[in-house]
Amino acid sequence: MPRFEQSECYLTTPAKAFALFRRTAERIRFAPPDLHLQLVEGPAELRLGSRLTVKGRRWGVTQRMESEITAFEEDALIVEEQRQGPFRSWKHTQRFEPTAEGGVRIMDAIEYEPPGGMLGRLATVEVIQRELERGMAHRRERLTEVLAGILPFS
């Protein structure tokens, strides 16, 4: 199964970083704007068992993804798994760990199986990896701005 991993450090506490990522509005806001990601249904704040439905548009195709939070540890861990959507499977694990410098390390691991059918011809493993790198770079910029107080924490 293909896997994407990344780790980033920020000068904030694990609790503050976690508070951002548990809020569904922030998760949507951290996505690249060209995905046109919208929350269709879901709670304001995630917890174990929360279900989310988002829709977005990429490669000229509108897609919906329904996911569920399958693991949740306050200030430490969020695991989101696709229940229905474009991928054959999708599991996004986010870990929040304190650093020796007093900050937080956010570790993302995404395990997935690309879509089948016509979409699968466009969304190959190589393309998905590039899209994930691009999306995480955008998230890093937005997160840096939020944590620096340039963008408001809504």
Secondary structure, 3 states (H helix, E strand, C coil): CCEEEEEEEECCCHHHHHHHHHEHHHHHHCCCHHHCCEEEECCCECCCCCEEEEEEEECCEEEEEEEEEEEEECCCEEEEEEEECCCCEEEEEEEEEECCCCCEEEEEEEEEECCCHHHHHHCCHHHHHHHHHHHHHHHHHHHHHHHCCCCCCC
